[in-house]
Amino acid sequence: MVRGGKTQKEFAQELDISAPALQKYELNEAVPGGFALSKLSEKGINVNWILTGKGSRYIPNCNEQLLQETTL
């Protein structure tokens, strides 16, 4: 759901992980580690949603938070 129209290979490259690892995450065959979760969080994805399926898929007001952090 979070990669939109991108292929697994394209999205995996954006996250700096392997396509087979991403495939395992998507098929619930493996749990993303800290590095992958960090990269997903940087893209505005709610890590809690990734791990539990609960809450919002995206971090609320992520774009506003990113703008504030880059201007500090």
C-alpha positions in Angstrom: 0.0 0.0 0.0 2.7 2.5 0.9 4.8 2.1 -2.3 2.0 3.3 -4.5 2.6 2.6 -8.2 6.3 1.9 -7.7 7.6 -1.5 -8.3 9.2 -3.5 -5.4 12.6 -2.9 -7.0 12.1 0.9 -7.3 10.7 1.2 -3.7 13.4 -1.1 -2.3 16.1 1.1 -3.9 14.5 4.2 -2.4 14.7 2.5 1.0 18.2 1.2 0.4 17.1 -2.4 1.0 17.0 -5.4 -1.3 13.9 -6.2 -3.3 13.7 -9.7 -1.9 13.7 -8.2 1.7 10.9 -5.9 0.7 8.9 -8.8 -0.8 9.3 -10.7 2.5 8.0 -7.7 4.4 5.0 -7.3 2.1 4.2 -11.0 2.4 4.5 -11.0 6.2 7.3 -13.5 6.0 9.7 -11.1 7.8 9.6 -8.1 10.1 11.5 -5.0 8.9 14.5 -4.2 11.0 15.5 -0.9 12.4 17.2 0.4 9.3 14.2 -0.3 7.0 11.8 1.1 9.6 13.9 4.3 9.9 13.8 4.7 6.1 10.0 4.2 6.0 9.6 6.7 8.8 11.7 9.2 6.8 9.1 8.8 4.0 6.3 9.7 6.4 5.1 6.1 7.0 3.9 5.4 10.5 6.1 2.7 11.9 3.4 1.6 14.4 1.1 1.0 11.5 3.8 -1.1 9.7 4.4 -3.2 12.8 0.9 -3.6 14.2 -1.6 -2.6 11.4 -3.1 -0.1 13.9 -3.4 3.7 13.6 -2.9 5.9 10.7 -0.8 4.6 7.7 1.0 7.9 7.5 2.6 10.1 10.2 0.2 13.0 10.8 1.5 16.4 9.5 4.7 14.8 8.3 5.3 17.4 5.6 5.0 20.2 8.2 7.4 18.4 10.5 9.9 17.8 7.8 9.8 21.5 6.8 10.3 22.6 10.3 13.3 20.2 10.9 15.0 21.4 7.7 14.7 25.1 8.6 16.2 24.7 12.1 
